[in-house]
Amino acid sequence: MILPFYGIAMLSCGLAAGIVGLIAMIRRHERSWLVRLAILPGLFALFFVLGEFLVPHLA
């Protein structure tokens, strides 16, 4: 019953990490490899969400 809420929370945390990393790179001109590493969960979460909406499930 509570498991879908954990999934939504994990997706939102991944997207938030990606957004904060992008803000740090664009506005603050951050060049650290750790900031670039923080963008990866955001990209994976965005890829997952886009895949869920764009690719229909047949079964």
CHARMM-style PDB file with segment names, atoms N, HN, CA, C and O in Angstrom:
ATOM      1  N   MET     1       0.813  -1.198   0.000  1.00  0.00      PROA
ATOM      2  CA  MET     1       0.000   0.000   0.000  1.00  0.00      PROA
ATOM      3  C   MET     1       0.860   1.266   0.000  1.00  0.00      PROA
ATOM      4  O   MET     1       0.535   2.241  -0.677  1.00  0.00      PROA
ATOM      5  N   ILE     2       1.920   1.246   0.736  1.00  0.00      PROA
ATOM      6  HN  ILE     2       2.184   0.453   1.286  1.00  0.00      PROA
ATOM      7  CA  ILE     2       2.746   2.453   0.877  1.00  0.00      PROA
ATOM      8  C   ILE     2       3.906   2.475  -0.124  1.00  0.00      PROA
ATOM      9  O   ILE     2       4.562   3.505  -0.281  1.00  0.00      PROA
ATOM     10  N   LEU     3       4.161   1.369  -0.791  1.00  0.00      PROA
ATOM     11  HN  LEU     3       3.628   0.532  -0.663  1.00  0.00      PROA
ATOM     12  CA  LEU     3       5.307   1.245  -1.697  1.00  0.00      PROA
ATOM     13  C   LEU     3       5.298   2.231  -2.862  1.00  0.00      PROA
ATOM     14  O   LEU     3       6.366   2.746  -3.194  1.00  0.00      PROA
ATOM     15  N   PRO     4       4.174   2.530  -3.504  1.00  0.00      PROA
ATOM     16  CA  PRO     4       4.209   3.522  -4.598  1.00  0.00      PROA
ATOM     17  C   PRO     4       4.652   4.906  -4.136  1.00  0.00      PROA
ATOM     18  O   PRO     4       5.256   5.649  -4.910  1.00  0.00      PROA
ATOM     19  N   PHE     5       4.364   5.257  -2.902  1.00  0.00      PROA
ATOM     20  HN  PHE     5       3.874   4.653  -2.273  1.00  0.00      PROA
ATOM     21  CA  PHE     5       4.782   6.562  -2.398  1.00  0.00      PROA
ATOM     22  C   PHE     5       6.299   6.643  -2.264  1.00  0.00      PROA
ATOM     23  O   PHE     5       6.881   7.710  -2.461  1.00  0.00      PROA
ATOM     24  N   TYR     6       6.941   5.527  -1.932  1.00  0.00      PROA
ATOM     25  HN  TYR     6       6.468   4.661  -1.773  1.00  0.00      PROA
ATOM     26  CA  TYR     6       8.403   5.510  -1.885  1.00  0.00      PROA
ATOM     27  C   TYR     6       8.997   5.699  -3.279  1.00  0.00      PROA
ATOM     28  O   TYR     6      10.005   6.386  -3.443  1.00  0.00      PROA
ATOM     29  N   GLY     7       8.374   5.091  -4.269  1.00  0.00      PROA
ATOM     30  HN  GLY     7       7.555   4.533  -4.136  1.00  0.00      PROA
ATOM     31  CA  GLY     7       8.842   5.257  -5.645  1.00  0.00      PROA
ATOM     32  C   GLY     7       8.726   6.698  -6.119  1.00  0.00      PROA
ATOM     33  O   GLY     7       9.640   7.225  -6.753  1.00  0.00      PROA
ATOM     34  N   ILE     8       7.610   7.326  -5.811  1.00  0.00      PROA
ATOM     35  HN  ILE     8       6.868   6.898  -5.296  1.00  0.00      PROA
ATOM     36  CA  ILE     8       7.421   8.733  -6.180  1.00  0.00      PROA
ATOM     37  C   ILE     8       8.413   9.613  -5.438  1.00  0.00      PROA
ATOM     38  O   ILE     8       8.936  10.569  -6.012  1.00  0.00      PROA
ATOM     39  N   ALA     9       8.679   9.311  -4.183  1.00  0.00      PROA
ATOM     40  HN  ALA     9       8.254   8.535  -3.717  1.00  0.00      PROA
ATOM     41  CA  ALA     9       9.647  10.090  -3.412  1.00  0.00      PROA
ATOM     42  C   ALA     9      11.059   9.930  -3.980  1.00  0.00      PROA
ATOM     43  O   ALA     9      11.814  10.900  -4.040  1.00  0.00      PROA
ATOM     44  N   MET    10      11.418   8.721  -4.395  1.00  0.00      PROA
ATOM     45  HN  MET    10      10.804   7.933  -4.347  1.00  0.00      PROA
ATOM     46  CA  MET    10      12.742   8.513  -4.977  1.00  0.00      PROA
ATOM     47  C   MET    10      12.885   9.236  -6.310  1.00  0.00      PROA
ATOM     48  O   MET    10      13.933   9.822  -6.583  1.00  0.00      PROA
ATOM     49  N   LEU    11      11.852   9.204  -7.140  1.00  0.00      PROA
ATOM     50  HN  LEU    11      11.001   8.728  -6.918  1.00  0.00      PROA
ATOM     51  CA  LEU    11      11.887   9.927  -8.412  1.00  0.00      PROA
ATOM     52  C   LEU    11      12.006  11.432  -8.185  1.00  0.00      PROA
ATOM     53  O   LEU    11      12.768  12.107  -8.878  1.00  0.00      PROA
ATOM     54  N   SER    12      11.270  11.950  -7.234  1.00  0.00      PROA
ATOM     55  HN  SER    12      10.652  11.402  -6.671  1.00  0.00      PROA
ATOM     56  CA  SER    12      11.337  13.393  -6.983  1.00  0.00      PROA
ATOM     57  C   SER    12      12.691  13.796  -6.401  1.00  0.00      PROA
ATOM     58  O   SER    12      13.188  14.882  -6.698  1.00  0.00      PROA
ATOM     59  N   CYS    13      13.289  12.946  -5.584  1.00  0.00      PROA
ATOM     60  HN  CYS    13      12.885  12.063  -5.342  1.00  0.00      PROA
ATOM     61  CA  CYS    13      14.633  13.253  -5.076  1.00  0.00      PROA
ATOM     62  C   CYS    13      15.669  13.222  -6.194  1.00  0.00      PROA
ATOM     63  O   CYS    13      16.582  14.048  -6.212  1.00  0.00      PROA
ATOM     64  N   GLY    14      15.541  12.294  -7.112  1.00  0.00      PROA
ATOM     65  HN  GLY    14      14.799  11.624  -7.097  1.00  0.00      PROA
ATOM     66  CA  GLY    14      16.454  12.243  -8.248  1.00  0.00      PROA
ATOM     67  C   GLY    14      16.311  13.459  -9.140  1.00  0.00      PROA
ATOM     68  O   GLY    14      17.308  14.035  -9.574  1.00  0.00      PROA
ATOM     69  N   LEU    15      15.072  13.854  -9.416  1.00  0.00      PROA
ATOM     70  HN  LEU    15      14.262  13.386  -9.063  1.00  0.00      PROA
ATOM     71  CA  LEU    15      14.848  15.047 -10.227  1.00  0.00      PROA
ATOM     72  C   LEU    15      15.351  16.301  -9.522  1.00  0.00      PROA
ATOM     73  O   LEU    15      15.910  17.190 -10.165  1.00  0.00      PROA
ATOM     74  N   ALA    16      15.158  16.382  -8.213  1.00  0.00      PROA
ATOM     75  HN  ALA    16      14.703  15.660  -7.691  1.00  0.00      PROA
ATOM     76  CA  ALA    16      15.640  17.536  -7.454  1.00  0.00      PROA
ATOM     77  C   ALA    16      17.162  17.612  -7.485  1.00  0.00      PROA
ATOM     78  O   ALA    16      17.718  18.703  -7.604  1.00  0.00      PROA
ATOM     79  N   ALA    17      17.842  16.479  -7.380  1.00  0.00      PROA
ATOM     80  HN  ALA    17      17.390  15.593  -7.283  1.00  0.00      PROA
ATOM     81  CA  ALA    17      19.302  16.475  -7.449  1.00  0.00      PROA
ATOM     82  C   ALA    17      19.781  16.962  -8.808  1.00  0.00      PROA
ATOM     83  O   ALA    17      20.748  17.720  -8.889  1.00  0.00      PROA
ATOM     84  N   GLY    18      19.123  16.540  -9.859  1.00  0.00      PROA
ATOM     85  HN  GLY    18      18.338  15.924  -9.793  1.00  0.00      PROA
ATOM     86  CA  GLY    18      19.494  16.999 -11.191  1.00  0.00      PROA
ATOM     87  C   GLY    18      19.259  18.485 -11.384  1.00  0.00      PROA
ATOM     88  O   GLY    18      20.085  19.170 -11.988  1.00  0.00      PROA
ATOM     89  N   ILE    19      18.151  18.988 -10.883  1.00  0.00      PROA
ATOM     90  HN  ILE    19      17.480  18.432 -10.393  1.00  0.00      PROA
ATOM     91  CA  ILE    19      17.844  20.405 -11.020  1.00  0.00      PROA
ATOM     92  C   ILE    19      18.826  21.258 -10.228  1.00  0.00      PROA
ATOM     93  O   ILE    19      19.307  22.276 -10.727  1.00  0.00      PROA
ATOM     94  N   VAL    20      19.124  20.853  -9.004  1.00  0.00      PROA
ATOM     95  HN  VAL    20      18.734  20.027  -8.599  1.00  0.00      PROA
ATOM     96  CA  VAL    20      20.084  21.606  -8.189  1.00  0.00      PROA
ATOM     97  C   VAL    20      21.471  21.575  -8.819  1.00  0.00      PROA
ATOM     98  O   VAL    20      22.181  22.580  -8.794  1.00  0.00      PROA
ATOM     99  N   GLY    21      21.865  20.444  -9.381  1.00  0.00      PROA
ATOM    100  HN  GLY    21      21.289  19.627  -9.402  1.00  0.00      PROA
ATOM    101  CA  GLY    21      23.157  20.354 -10.063  1.00  0.00      PROA
ATOM    102  C   GLY    21      23.220  21.254 -11.280  1.00  0.00      PROA
ATOM    103  O   GLY    21      24.232  21.916 -11.515  1.00  0.00      PROA
ATOM    104  N   LEU    22      22.134  21.284 -12.065  1.00  0.00      PROA
ATOM    105  HN  LEU    22      21.313  20.747 -11.874  1.00  0.00      PROA
ATOM    106  CA  LEU    22      22.101  22.168 -13.230  1.00  0.00      PROA
ATOM    107  C   LEU    22      22.135  23.634 -12.825  1.00  0.00      PROA
ATOM    108  O   LEU    22      22.804  24.434 -13.478  1.00  0.00      PROA
ATOM    109  N   ILE    23      21.437  23.999 -11.775  1.00  0.00      PROA
ATOM    110  HN  ILE    23      20.893  23.349 -11.244  1.00  0.00      PROA
ATOM    111  CA  ILE    23      21.465  25.375 -11.292  1.00  0.00      PROA
ATOM    112  C   ILE    23      22.872  25.753 -10.851  1.00  0.00      PROA
ATOM    113  O   ILE    23      23.338  26.857 -11.132  1.00  0.00      PROA
ATOM    114  N   ALA    24      23.551  24.839 -10.159  1.00  0.00      PROA
ATOM    115  HN  ALA    24      23.172  23.942  -9.931  1.00  0.00      PROA
ATOM    116  CA  ALA    24      24.912  25.113  -9.716  1.00  0.00      PROA
ATOM    117  C   ALA    24      25.859  25.295 -10.895  1.00  0.00      PROA
ATOM    118  O   ALA    24      26.752  26.141 -10.851  1.00  0.00      PROA
ATOM    119  N   MET    25      25.668  24.506 -11.951  1.00  0.00      PROA
ATOM    120  HN  MET    25      24.943  23.819 -11.987  1.00  0.00      PROA
ATOM    121  CA  MET    25      26.553  24.630 -13.110  1.00  0.00      PROA
ATOM    122  C   MET    25      26.260  25.875 -13.929  1.00  0.00      PROA
ATOM    123  O   MET    25      27.188  26.517 -14.422  1.00  0.00      PROA
ATOM    124  N   ILE    26      24.992  26.229 -14.085  1.00  0.00      PROA
ATOM    125  HN  ILE    26      24.238  25.708 -13.685  1.00  0.00      PROA
ATOM    126  CA  ILE    26      24.631  27.350 -14.958  1.00  0.00      PROA
ATOM    127  C   ILE    26      24.798  28.692 -14.250  1.00  0.00      PROA
ATOM    128  O   ILE    26      25.443  29.598 -14.777  1.00  0.00      PROA
ATOM    129  N   ARG    27      24.222  28.817 -13.069  1.00  0.00      PROA
ATOM    130  HN  ARG    27      23.697  28.081 -12.642  1.00  0.00      PROA
ATOM    131  CA  ARG    27      24.213  30.129 -12.417  1.00  0.00      PROA
ATOM    132  C   ARG    27      25.472  30.407 -11.611  1.00  0.00      PROA
ATOM    133  O   ARG    27      25.931  31.547 -11.552  1.00  0.00      PROA
ATOM    134  N   ARG    28      26.034  29.374 -10.989  1.00  0.00      PROA
ATOM    135  HN  ARG    28      25.661  28.447 -11.037  1.00  0.00      PROA
ATOM    136  CA  ARG    28      27.203  29.580 -10.129  1.00  0.00      PROA
ATOM    137  C   ARG    28      28.513  29.211 -10.800  1.00  0.00      PROA
ATOM    138  O   ARG    28      29.584  29.374 -10.214  1.00  0.00      PROA
ATOM    139  N   HSD    29      28.430  28.710 -12.038  1.00  0.00      PROA
ATOM    140  HN  HSD    29      27.561  28.577 -12.514  1.00  0.00      PROA
ATOM    141  CA  HSD    29      29.608  28.303 -12.815  1.00  0.00      PROA
ATOM    142  C   HSD    29      30.471  27.282 -12.065  1.00  0.00      PROA
ATOM    143  O   HSD    29      31.698  27.373 -12.034  1.00  0.00      PROA
ATOM    144  N   GLU    30      29.794  26.324 -11.473  1.00  0.00      PROA
ATOM    145  HN  GLU    30      28.797  26.250 -11.498  1.00  0.00      PROA
ATOM    146  CA  GLU    30      30.482  25.254 -10.737  1.00  0.00      PROA
ATOM    147  C   GLU    30      31.076  24.268 -11.728  1.00  0.00      PROA
ATOM    148  O   GLU    30      30.424  23.879 -12.697  1.00  0.00      PROA
ATOM    149  N   ARG    31      32.330  23.861 -11.479  1.00  0.00      PROA
ATOM    150  HN  ARG    31      32.860  24.177 -10.692  1.00  0.00      PROA
ATOM    151  CA  ARG    31      33.011  22.956 -12.406  1.00  0.00      PROA
ATOM    152  C   ARG    31      33.433  21.643 -11.744  1.00  0.00      PROA
ATOM    153  O   ARG    31      34.211  20.886 -12.324  1.00  0.00      PROA
ATOM    154  N   SER    32      32.946  21.372 -10.576  1.00  0.00      PROA
ATOM    155  HN  SER    32      32.314  21.988 -10.105  1.00  0.00      PROA
ATOM    156  CA  SER    32      33.352  20.182  -9.846  1.00  0.00      PROA
ATOM    157  C   SER    32      32.767  18.917 -10.476  1.00  0.00      PROA
ATOM    158  O   SER    32      31.651  18.936 -10.995  1.00  0.00      PROA
ATOM    159  N   TRP    33      33.523  17.822 -10.428  1.00  0.00      PROA
ATOM    160  HN  TRP    33      34.430  17.806 -10.006  1.00  0.00      PROA
ATOM    161  CA  TRP    33      33.036  16.565 -10.976  1.00  0.00      PROA
ATOM    162  C   TRP    33      31.931  15.992 -10.094  1.00  0.00      PROA
ATOM    163  O   TRP    33      31.115  15.203 -10.569  1.00  0.00      PROA
ATOM    164  N   LEU    34      31.891  16.375  -8.817  1.00  0.00      PROA
ATOM    165  HN  LEU    34      32.554  17.016  -8.431  1.00  0.00      PROA
ATOM    166  CA  LEU    34      30.814  15.902  -7.944  1.00  0.00      PROA
ATOM    167  C   LEU    34      29.469  16.517  -8.320  1.00  0.00      PROA
ATOM    168  O   LEU    34      28.426  15.880  -8.175  1.00  0.00      PROA
ATOM    169  N   VAL    35      29.501  17.752  -8.800  1.00  0.00      PROA
ATOM    170  HN  VAL    35      30.349  18.269  -8.918  1.00  0.00      PROA
ATOM    171  CA  VAL    35      28.257  18.369  -9.259  1.00  0.00      PROA
ATOM    172  C   VAL    35      27.767  17.663 -10.516  1.00  0.00      PROA
ATOM    173  O   VAL    35      26.572  17.407 -10.667  1.00  0.00      PROA
ATOM    174  N   ARG    36      28.682  17.353 -11.407  1.00  0.00      PROA
ATOM    175  HN  ARG    36      29.653  17.561 -11.285  1.00  0.00      PROA
ATOM    176  CA  ARG    36      28.302  16.612 -12.610  1.00  0.00      PROA
ATOM    177  C   ARG    36      27.795  15.220 -12.257  1.00  0.00      PROA
ATOM    178  O   ARG    36      26.899  14.696 -12.919  1.00  0.00      PROA
ATOM    179  N   LEU    37      28.359  14.629 -11.232  1.00  0.00      PROA
ATOM    180  HN  LEU    37      29.088  15.054 -10.695  1.00  0.00      PROA
ATOM    181  CA  LEU    37      27.897  13.320 -10.781  1.00  0.00      PROA
ATOM    182  C   LEU    37      26.499  13.410 -10.174  1.00  0.00      PROA
ATOM    183  O   LEU    37      25.723  12.457 -10.257  1.00  0.00      PROA
ATOM    184  N   ALA    38      26.175  14.549  -9.565  1.00  0.00      PROA
ATOM    185  HN  ALA    38      26.804  15.323  -9.498  1.00  0.00      PROA
ATOM    186  CA  ALA    38      24.838  14.726  -8.970  1.00  0.00      PROA
ATOM    187  C   ALA    38      23.767  14.889 -10.031  1.00  0.00      PROA
ATOM    188  O   ALA    38      22.586  14.692  -9.745  1.00  0.00      PROA
ATOM    189  N   ILE    39      24.151  15.244 -11.252  1.00  0.00      PROA
ATOM    190  HN  ILE    39      25.111  15.404 -11.485  1.00  0.00      PROA
ATOM    191  CA  ILE    39      23.173  15.414 -12.322  1.00  0.00      PROA
ATOM    192  C   ILE    39      22.708  14.055 -12.848  1.00  0.00      PROA
ATOM    193  O   ILE    39      21.606  13.958 -13.389  1.00  0.00      PROA
ATOM    194  N   LEU    40      23.510  13.019 -12.705  1.00  0.00      PROA
ATOM    195  HN  LEU    40      24.405  13.098 -12.266  1.00  0.00      PROA
ATOM    196  CA  LEU    40      23.146  11.698 -13.230  1.00  0.00      PROA
ATOM    197  C   LEU    40      21.830  11.131 -12.687  1.00  0.00      PROA
ATOM    198  O   LEU    40      21.027  10.627 -13.472  1.00  0.00      PROA
ATOM    199  N   PRO    41      21.579  11.195 -11.372  1.00  0.00      PROA
ATOM    200  CA  PRO    41      20.266  10.689 -10.919  1.00  0.00      PROA
ATOM    201  C   PRO    41      19.100  11.458 -11.518  1.00  0.00      PROA
ATOM    202  O   PRO    41      18.038  10.890 -11.771  1.00  0.00      PROA
ATOM    203  N   GLY    42      19.300  12.741 -11.741  1.00  0.00      PROA
ATOM    204  HN  GLY    42      20.163  13.203 -11.536  1.00  0.00      PROA
ATOM    205  CA  GLY    42      18.250  13.527 -12.384  1.00  0.00      PROA
ATOM    206  C   GLY    42      17.996  13.092 -13.807  1.00  0.00      PROA
ATOM    207  O   GLY    42      16.849  13.036 -14.250  1.00  0.00      PROA
ATOM    208  N   LEU    43      19.073  12.778 -14.536  1.00  0.00      PROA
ATOM    209  HN  LEU    43      20.005  12.823 -14.176  1.00  0.00      PROA
ATOM    210  CA  LEU    43      18.916  12.302 -15.907  1.00  0.00      PROA
ATOM    211  C   LEU    43      18.238  10.939 -15.951  1.00  0.00      PROA
ATOM    212  O   LEU    43      17.381  10.700 -16.802  1.00  0.00      PROA
ATOM    213  N   PHE    44      18.611  10.046 -15.044  1.00  0.00      PROA
ATOM    214  HN  PHE    44      19.306  10.240 -14.352  1.00  0.00      PROA
ATOM    215  CA  PHE    44      17.982   8.726 -15.001  1.00  0.00      PROA
ATOM    216  C   PHE    44      16.499   8.835 -14.648  1.00  0.00      PROA
ATOM    217  O   PHE    44      15.670   8.151 -15.247  1.00  0.00      PROA
ATOM    218  N   ALA    45      16.162   9.686 -13.686  1.00  0.00      PROA
ATOM    219  HN  ALA    45      16.835  10.242 -13.200  1.00  0.00      PROA
ATOM    220  CA  ALA    45      14.759   9.855 -13.306  1.00  0.00      PROA
ATOM    221  C   ALA    45      13.960  10.476 -14.446  1.00  0.00      PROA
ATOM    222  O   ALA    45      12.824  10.074 -14.699  1.00  0.00      PROA
ATOM    223  N   LEU    46      14.545  11.449 -15.133  1.00  0.00      PROA
ATOM    224  HN  LEU    46      15.468  11.775 -14.927  1.00  0.00      PROA
ATOM    225  CA  LEU    46      13.870  12.069 -16.264  1.00  0.00      PROA
ATOM    226  C   LEU    46      13.663  11.066 -17.394  1.00  0.00      PROA
ATOM    227  O   LEU    46      12.600  11.042 -18.015  1.00  0.00      PROA
ATOM    228  N   PHE    47      14.663  10.246 -17.660  1.00  0.00      PROA
ATOM    229  HN  PHE    47      15.526  10.266 -17.155  1.00  0.00      PROA
ATOM    230  CA  PHE    47      14.556   9.201 -18.676  1.00  0.00      PROA
ATOM    231  C   PHE    47      13.451   8.208 -18.326  1.00  0.00      PROA
ATOM    232  O   PHE    47      12.688   7.792 -19.198  1.00  0.00      PROA
ATOM    233  N   PHE    48      13.364   7.833 -17.071  1.00  0.00      PROA
ATOM    234  HN  PHE    48      13.984   8.171 -16.362  1.00  0.00      PROA
ATOM    235  CA  PHE    48      12.340   6.893 -16.624  1.00  0.00      PROA
ATOM    236  C   PHE    48      10.946   7.487 -16.769  1.00  0.00      PROA
ATOM    237  O   PHE    48      10.038   6.819 -17.264  1.00  0.00      PROA
ATOM    238  N   VAL    49      10.767   8.726 -16.346  1.00  0.00      PROA
ATOM    239  HN  VAL    49      11.504   9.268 -15.943  1.00  0.00      PROA
ATOM    240  CA  VAL    49       9.451   9.365 -16.417  1.00  0.00      PROA
ATOM    241  C   VAL    49       9.030   9.557 -17.871  1.00  0.00      PROA
ATOM    242  O   VAL    49       7.878   9.297 -18.218  1.00  0.00      PROA
ATOM    243  N   LEU    50       9.943  10.007 -18.719  1.00  0.00      PROA
ATOM    244  HN  LEU    50      10.879  10.218 -18.437  1.00  0.00      PROA
ATOM    245  CA  LEU    50       9.617  10.176 -20.131  1.00  0.00      PROA
ATOM    246  C   LEU    50       9.293   8.837 -20.791  1.00  0.00      PROA
ATOM    247  O   LEU    50       8.396   8.761 -21.631  1.00  0.00      PROA
ATOM    248  N   GLY    51      10.007   7.798 -20.422  1.00  0.00      PROA
ATOM    249  HN  GLY    51      10.735   7.860 -19.740  1.00  0.00      PROA
ATOM    250  CA  GLY    51       9.727   6.472 -20.958  1.00  0.00      PROA
ATOM    251  C   GLY    51       8.366   5.952 -20.560  1.00  0.00      PROA
ATOM    252  O   GLY    51       7.704   5.270 -21.343  1.00  0.00      PROA
ATOM    253  N   GLU    52       7.945   6.266 -19.358  1.00  0.00      PROA
ATOM    254  HN  GLU    52       8.482   6.820 -18.722  1.00  0.00      PROA
ATOM    255  CA  GLU    52       6.623   5.823 -18.897  1.00  0.00      PROA
ATOM    256  C   GLU    52       5.509   6.518 -19.673  1.00  0.00      PROA
ATOM    257  O   GLU    52       4.475   5.910 -19.949  1.00  0.00      PROA
ATOM    258  N   PHE    53       5.708   7.777 -20.024  1.00  0.00      PROA
ATOM    259  HN  PHE    53       6.548   8.271 -19.800  1.00  0.00      PROA
ATOM    260  CA  PHE    53       4.651   8.517 -20.717  1.00  0.00      PROA
ATOM    261  C   PHE    53       4.678   8.333 -22.227  1.00  0.00      PROA
ATOM    262  O   PHE    53       3.629   8.373 -22.870  1.00  0.00      PROA
ATOM    263  N   LEU    54       5.859   8.131 -22.802  1.00  0.00      PROA
ATOM    264  HN  LEU    54       6.711   8.098 -22.279  1.00  0.00      PROA
ATOM    265  CA  LEU    54       5.975   8.094 -24.253  1.00  0.00      PROA
ATOM    266  C   LEU    54       5.806   6.694 -24.851  1.00  0.00      PROA
ATOM    267  O   LEU    54       5.352   6.563 -25.988  1.00  0.00      PROA
ATOM    268  N   VAL    55       6.165   5.650 -24.104  1.00  0.00      PROA
ATOM    269  HN  VAL    55       6.535   5.757 -23.180  1.00  0.00      PROA
ATOM    270  CA  VAL    55       6.085   4.279 -24.624  1.00  0.00      PROA
ATOM    271  C   VAL    55       4.859   3.595 -24.005  1.00  0.00      PROA
ATOM    272  O   VAL    55       4.816   3.394 -22.791  1.00  0.00      PROA
ATOM    273  N   PRO    56       3.887   3.243 -24.808  1.00  0.00      PROA
ATOM    274  CA  PRO    56       2.684   2.608 -24.249  1.00  0.00      PROA
ATOM    275  C   PRO    56       2.966   1.167 -23.817  1.00  0.00      PROA
ATOM    276  O   PRO    56       3.777   0.468 -24.425  1.00  0.00      PROA
ATOM    277  N   HSD    57       2.286   0.747 -22.764  1.00  0.00      PROA
ATOM    278  HN  HSD    57       1.628   1.315 -22.270  1.00  0.00      PROA
ATOM    279  CA  HSD    57       2.375  -0.624 -22.279  1.00  0.00      PROA
ATOM    280  C   HSD    57       1.245  -1.432 -22.928  1.00  0.00      PROA
ATOM    281  O   HSD    57       0.072  -1.074 -22.830  1.00  0.00      PROA
ATOM    282  N   LEU    58       1.621  -2.512 -23.584  1.00  0.00      PROA
ATOM    283  HN  LEU    58       2.575  -2.802 -23.664  1.00  0.00      PROA
ATOM    284  CA  LEU    58       0.616  -3.302 -24.279  1.00  0.00      PROA
ATOM    285  C   LEU    58      -0.043  -4.358 -23.398  1.00  0.00      PROA
ATOM    286  O   LEU    58      -1.168  -4.776 -23.669  1.00  0.00      PROA
ATOM    287  N   ALA    59       0.642  -4.789 -22.355  1.00  0.00      PROA
ATOM    288  HN  ALA    59       1.557  -4.450 -22.134  1.00  0.00      PROA
ATOM    289  CA  ALA    59       0.086  -5.859 -21.537  1.00  0.00      PROA
ATOM    290  C   ALA    59      -0.711  -5.364 -20.376  1.00  0.00      PROA
ATOM    291  OT1 ALA    59      -1.238  -6.164 -19.602  1.00  0.00      PROA
TER     292      ALA     59
END
